[in-house]
């Protein structure tokens, strides 16, 4: 008598992921590795965009500060841009810490290739 797993394989065959996503799945049949890689890439993309925006905002604020010519309104606007950029990067640092803690609890390995 055959086992039920062998009977199922005889009826349905062996299910393989498509070649395009096989590298994401690897030997993990649950799909957790693929989800982990997707989330890692998504978070890394968000952090990369945030870093670019941070640099842009700091440079824009610095340029406005230099070209304010002593005008208090322009100077305050430039200071707000710089402060907003710094607050934004602090929030992303907090988000990074939260993602690391969540990664520890859920088993997802963020920021690893």
C-alpha angles and dihedrals in degrees: 000000000000123000118251092247091056091048091052091050089050092053101039103020124219113317113223127184116244115272092247093064100028092099090056094050098042110166093330108109095185095066093233092122092054092049090047092052091047093051091045091053092045093050091045089052091051092049092048091052090046091053091051091048090048092054091045093050093047092049092045092050092047091049091049090048092052093046096043090097092207094305106145095211093052090045092051090048090052091048091051091053092051093045091048090052091050092047089049094053091047089054090050090050089053090048089052090053092049091048090051092051092046089048090055093051098041098039094239112137107219123196096017126113 
